[in-house]
């Protein structure tokens, strides 16, 4: 048995229905009135009927509890796996930054020893660019891009512009509610690019931390089951080079789906991976 909240509610309704039926049969108004004296009023046949019904519900509830425990263990495993992936990614990024800075500083030291003014200026520029790239990457790690949210033309007045921003902000908050990310703090959000009647501009959202971004991306799959946001999807704030590389992976994944649709394909750690469909 697979666990689901809907199945849990269904079992609860069935149990309440049987209790109500039993209370009606022995003519009591509250559950606390169910005791050996009131239950003794039942004939043998009805007693057996109620007993069988409650045993069946008990067995179903036990199976449901086992399925819930299994689902919790699976979720814990996925969370740990995601945390380990995040740690490894941060360690890799830190190592790249360290290598870049060390390389540029070594070049700077070599040039300084040679006292070459022109080369010294070039290397200083490289160091600044490296530091700028690290800073921009840090800022992007706190951003998330929302695609597929209905767009409207903005007027030239500041008041209308403020209203559009507020509407986008409320939409993002609703997305956080649907994905159970109520503790995620939205710092700012705005449309990207100029409005065009034949295109929907994505929304760039800045969150408080990169951890908030990772959490929202992990739970974005819940949007598919939402009637309001089924056509909305989320993505990290990528550089043009990263977007080009990701688009290639998406195209590769589409080709694999055409060749073999019996598997579930997804992109992780810059690679197309797959699992068997349940």
Beta strands, then each sheet from edge to edge (+ up, - down):
strand 1: 143-147
strand 2: 186-191
strand 3: 203-207
strand 4: 233-236
strand 5: 263-268
strand 6: 271-276
sheet 1: 2+ 3- 1+ 4-
sheet 2: 5+ 6-
end
